[in-house]
Amino acid sequence: MLAIKESRDHLLPWMPWAKDDQHLDNEEMKQMLISMFSEQFHSGLDYPYGIFLRPPQLTDGQQQHQEVFVGSTGLHPRIEPKNEAMEIGYWMHVDHLNRGLCTEAVRALVCVGFDHLRLKTLEIHSERNNQLSQRIPKRLGFQPSAHPSEHDVIVWTLHREDYIKMLEHHHDQSQNDNQWNNTLATLEIFDDDGTRVYPC
Ligand SMILES: CC(C)(COP(=O)(O)OP(=O)(O)OC[C@H]1O[C@@H](n2cnc3c(N)ncnc32)[C@H](O)[C@@H]1OP(=O)(O)O)[C@@H](O)C(=O)NCCC(=O)NCCS
């Protein structure tokens, strides 16, 4: 919650909910929000994820510090039919921008969406003027809608068959130069009951 307060200025132009940050100081409210996210996850209403950096292990096997919260992403069942398509959203903490971390997290969620949830389509909705946001779907092979929809939003789409073609193409090009496998870091995704869903 502190991350939202610290990142308020850079989130506000694109995420109006960031202005309501007064309640984030309230411990009871924080717990309520966390339970709400958890319930949504369990009931399949929404799949919000935190993005955490795990500190390097020391030689004696001890972790150096606690995991660091660097941003948030999510699979949102807002598109019909709900069992076939979802939207991916994301934001990063202001101290962790431009390190490729958001791209890595979204790349992993794309794999979860197609390989784990067996979706047919993933979308990213981005305001036309939000250039920083649009670089992410562009880099991951999503295709933009020809015209902005209502509220000046560009819908970026990736279909399952194109995702599979991309994987095959990169695999054929070079086993060592696979844009879809050659990630920055070892990335793991867990459901809120602790089940690992990525790598699938
Ligand atoms: C949109 C947003 C999440 C992007 O975050 P980010 O930290 O800049 O994202 P990334 O780091 O993954 O990618 C950005 C840059 O990191 C660079 N980068 C740095 N090191 C990298 C590495 N090792 N590997 C890959 N990319 C790297 C990339 O090249 C990229 O720059 P480019 O687009 O000029 O090529 C962030 O600006 C944000 O939180 N915005 C406000 C909320 C928002 O708009 N959300 C989206 C609503 S649709």
The ligand as an SDF file (V2000), in Angstrom:
LIG
                    3D

 48 50  0  0  0  0  0  0  0  0999 V2000
    3.7160    1.2690  -17.8680 C   0  0  0  0  0  0  0  0  0  0  0  0
    4.7280    0.8890  -16.8070 C   0  0  0  0  0  0  0  0  0  0  0  0
    4.1940   -0.2710  -15.9750 C   0  0  0  0  0  0  0  0  0  0  0  0
    6.0250    0.4610  -17.5090 C   0  0  0  0  0  0  0  0  0  0  0  0
    6.9740    0.1040  -16.5090 O   0  0  0  0  0  0  0  0  0  0  0  0
    8.5260   -0.0510  -16.8680 P   0  0  0  0  0  0  0  0  0  0  0  0
    9.2260   -0.3050  -15.6130 O   0  0  0  0  0  0  0  0  0  0  0  0
    8.9530    1.1230  -17.6600 O   0  0  0  0  0  0  0  0  0  0  0  0
    8.5070   -1.3440  -17.8030 O   0  0  0  0  0  0  0  0  0  0  0  0
    9.7650   -2.1850  -18.3080 P   0  0  0  0  0  0  0  0  0  0  0  0
   10.9260   -1.8670  -17.4500 O   0  0  0  0  0  0  0  0  0  0  0  0
    9.3450   -3.5790  -18.4400 O   0  0  0  0  0  0  0  0  0  0  0  0
   10.0190   -1.6740  -19.7770 O   0  0  0  0  0  0  0  0  0  0  0  0
   10.4870   -0.3720  -20.0020 C   0  0  0  0  0  0  0  0  0  0  0  0
   11.9320   -0.2790  -20.4510 C   0  0  0  0  0  0  0  0  0  0  0  0
   12.8170   -1.0410  -19.6810 O   0  0  0  0  0  0  0  0  0  0  0  0
   13.9360   -1.2950  -20.5340 C   0  0  0  0  0  0  0  0  0  0  0  0
   14.8150   -2.3000  -19.9730 N   0  0  0  0  0  0  0  0  0  0  0  0
   15.8190   -1.9790  -19.1320 C   0  0  0  0  0  0  0  0  0  0  0  0
   16.4900   -3.0800  -18.8270 N   0  0  0  0  0  0  0  0  0  0  0  0
   15.8990   -4.1150  -19.4570 C   0  0  0  0  0  0  0  0  0  0  0  0
   16.2000   -5.5050  -19.5310 C   0  0  0  0  0  0  0  0  0  0  0  0
   17.2340   -6.0190  -18.8900 N   0  0  0  0  0  0  0  0  0  0  0  0
   15.3840   -6.2960  -20.2730 N   0  0  0  0  0  0  0  0  0  0  0  0
   14.3400   -5.7720  -20.9410 C   0  0  0  0  0  0  0  0  0  0  0  0
   14.0440   -4.4410  -20.9290 N   0  0  0  0  0  0  0  0  0  0  0  0
   14.8370   -3.6290  -20.1940 C   0  0  0  0  0  0  0  0  0  0  0  0
   13.2720   -1.6720  -21.8140 C   0  0  0  0  0  0  0  0  0  0  0  0
   14.1530   -1.5370  -22.8980 O   0  0  0  0  0  0  0  0  0  0  0  0
   12.1370   -0.7010  -21.8730 C   0  0  0  0  0  0  0  0  0  0  0  0
   12.4870    0.4450  -22.6010 O   0  0  0  0  0  0  0  0  0  0  0  0
   12.0060    0.6460  -24.1150 P   0  0  0  0  0  0  0  0  0  0  0  0
   10.5220    0.4810  -24.1450 O   0  0  0  0  0  0  0  0  0  0  0  0
   12.4400    2.0340  -24.4220 O   0  0  0  0  0  0  0  0  0  0  0  0
   12.6950   -0.3890  -24.9280 O   0  0  0  0  0  0  0  0  0  0  0  0
    5.0520    2.0720  -15.8720 C   0  0  0  0  0  0  0  0  0  0  0  0
    5.4570    3.1730  -16.6240 O   0  0  0  0  0  0  0  0  0  0  0  0
    3.8580    2.4660  -14.9940 C   0  0  0  0  0  0  0  0  0  0  0  0
    3.6900    1.9520  -13.8850 O   0  0  0  0  0  0  0  0  0  0  0  0
    3.0330    3.4070  -15.4950 N   0  0  0  0  0  0  0  0  0  0  0  0
    1.8860    3.9030  -14.7420 C   0  0  0  0  0  0  0  0  0  0  0  0
    0.7620    2.8930  -14.6890 C   0  0  0  0  0  0  0  0  0  0  0  0
    0.3070    2.4990  -16.0890 C   0  0  0  0  0  0  0  0  0  0  0  0
    0.2770    3.3070  -16.9960 O   0  0  0  0  0  0  0  0  0  0  0  0
   -0.0980    1.2190  -16.2240 N   0  0  0  0  0  0  0  0  0  0  0  0
   -0.5820    0.6920  -17.4790 C   0  0  0  0  0  0  0  0  0  0  0  0
   -2.0150    1.0040  -17.6710 C   0  0  0  0  0  0  0  0  0  0  0  0
   -2.5670    0.3170  -19.2180 S   0  0  0  0  0  0  0  0  0  0  0  0
  1  2  1  0
  2  3  1  0
  2  4  1  0
  2 36  1  0
  4  5  1  0
  5  6  1  0
  6  7  2  0
  6  8  1  0
  6  9  1  0
  9 10  1  0
 10 11  2  0
 10 12  1  0
 10 13  1  0
 13 14  1  0
 14 15  1  0
 15 16  1  0
 15 30  1  0
 16 17  1  0
 17 18  1  0
 17 28  1  0
 18 19  1  0
 18 27  1  0
 19 20  2  0
 20 21  1  0
 21 22  1  0
 21 27  2  0
 22 23  1  0
 22 24  2  0
 24 25  1  0
 25 26  2  0
 26 27  1  0
 28 29  1  0
 28 30  1  0
 30 31  1  0
 31 32  1  0
 32 33  2  0
 32 34  1  0
 32 35  1  0
 36 37  1  0
 36 38  1  0
 38 39  2  0
 38 40  1  0
 40 41  1  0
 41 42  1  0
 42 43  1  0
 43 44  2  0
 43 45  1  0
 45 46  1  0
 46 47  1  0
 47 48  1  0
M  END
$$$$
